[in-house]
């Protein structure tokens, strides 16, 4: 009877075990992918900050140029520049 019991115990099916090397490989691949994604996000974030700074500089430059253009187109500025060049108001044909 003991031989029969021993034979029964040997015939029992063991649940399949996942090899430890496979678990370690999956963990290593997951860690590598995570680190790669973190590095990529960091790089993209840096680029985004640089582009934001460039955009801000361009906006400030545009505002400055718009103000400068408005100033240089004003009649008072034009008259002042003409006087600096030695120009005098003359008869444009609208005065007798």
C-alpha positions in Angstrom: 0.0 0.0 0.0 2.9 2.3 0.7 4.3 1.7 -2.8 0.9 2.7 -4.2 0.8 5.9 -2.2 4.3 6.8 -3.3 3.4 6.2 -6.9 0.4 8.4 -6.6 2.5 11.2 -5.1 4.9 11.0 -8.0 2.2 11.2 -10.6 0.7 14.4 -9.2 1.0 17.3 -11.6 3.0 20.2 -10.2 1.9 23.7 -11.3 4.3 25.2 -13.8 6.8 27.6 -12.3 8.0 30.7 -14.1 11.8 30.6 -14.2 13.5 33.3 -12.2 15.6 34.4 -15.1 12.4 35.1 -17.1 11.1 37.3 -14.2 14.3 39.1 -13.9 14.4 39.7 -17.7 10.9 41.1 -17.6 11.8 43.4 -14.8 14.9 44.6 -16.6 13.0 45.3 -19.8 10.4 47.2 -17.9 12.9 49.2 -16.1 14.8 50.0 -19.3 11.5 51.1 -21.0 10.6 53.3 -18.0 14.0 55.0 -17.9 13.9 55.5 -21.7 10.5 57.2 -21.4 11.6 59.4 -18.5 14.6 60.5 -20.5 12.5 61.3 -23.6 9.9 63.2 -21.6 12.7 65.2 -19.9 14.3 66.0 -23.3 10.9 67.1 -24.8 10.2 69.2 -21.7 13.6 71.0 -22.1 12.8 71.7 -25.8 9.4 73.0 -24.9 10.9 75.4 -22.3 13.3 76.7 -24.9 10.6 77.2 -27.5 8.5 79.0 -24.9 11.4 81.4 -24.2 11.9 82.0 -27.9 8.2 82.7 -28.3 8.2 85.2 -25.4 11.3 87.0 -26.8 9.6 87.2 -30.2 6.4 88.6 -28.7 8.5 91.3 -26.8 10.4 92.1 -30.0 7.1 92.4 -32.0 5.7 94.8 -29.4 8.8 96.9 -29.5 8.8 97.1 -33.3 5.1 98.0 -33.4 5.8 100.9 -30.9 8.8 102.0 -32.9 6.9 101.9 -36.2 4.0 103.9 -34.7 6.5 106.5 -33.3 8.3 106.8 -36.6 5.0 107.2 -38.5 3.8 110.1 -36.3 3.7 113.5 -37.9 5.7 115.1 -35.0 8.5 112.6 -35.5 8.6 113.1 -39.2 8.7 116.9 -38.8 11.5 116.5 -36.3 13.6 114.3 -38.5 13.0 116.6 -41.5 14.2 119.6 -39.4 17.3 117.5 -38.3 18.1 117.0 -42.0 17.8 120.8 -42.6 14.5 120.6 -44.4 12.2 123.6 -44.2 8.4 123.6 -44.7 7.7 125.0 -48.1 4.9 125.9 -50.4 3.3 122.7 -51.5 0.9 124.5 -53.8 -2.0 124.6 -51.4 -1.1 128.1 -50.2 -1.3 131.3 -52.4 
